Amino acid sequence: HNGQVNSPPFALYYGDPVQGNYDSGARNFGTAVSDPFAIPFTAHAPVLEFSVWIDLGNFFLDDVLAVRVRVGGNTLTVWERLTDFNANQQMQWVDFSIPMPEAVIGETVQLEIVFDSVDDLGNQGEGAYIDNVRVSSECAP
């Protein structure tokens, strides 16, 4: 979808590129999962960074947008729209830098980006875009 892109040429998009929204007439949901990647034992204070652009038909309904980390058979939520994003941040790119749980150090992990409209109400917004996803760490002291 060539809608909102923070760093060309592409961004991950949740929505219907033909309709320009995520209104399917029913509840809809999806999950994007990264390939597995290793967080080295030498990683010090790993951080997940990403940019988010959202246009939800009604921001105050319960639509879920979350970023999760799969590690060691567990899935840990590290960011959620409902608690980490404000209504006045809609329709603009917002950068996030999230400390990763210590449980990821020395492990192979996967990132999940989850969207769930929860119901069929208020889904006329453009949807959600995620861009500039990366994991980094500081040099060890």
Secondary structure by P-SEA (a helix, b strand, c coil): ccccccccccccccccccccccccccccccccccccccccccccbbbbbbbbbbbccccccccccbbbbbcccccccccccccccccccccbbbbbbbbcccccccccbbbbbbbbccccccccccbbbbccccccccccc
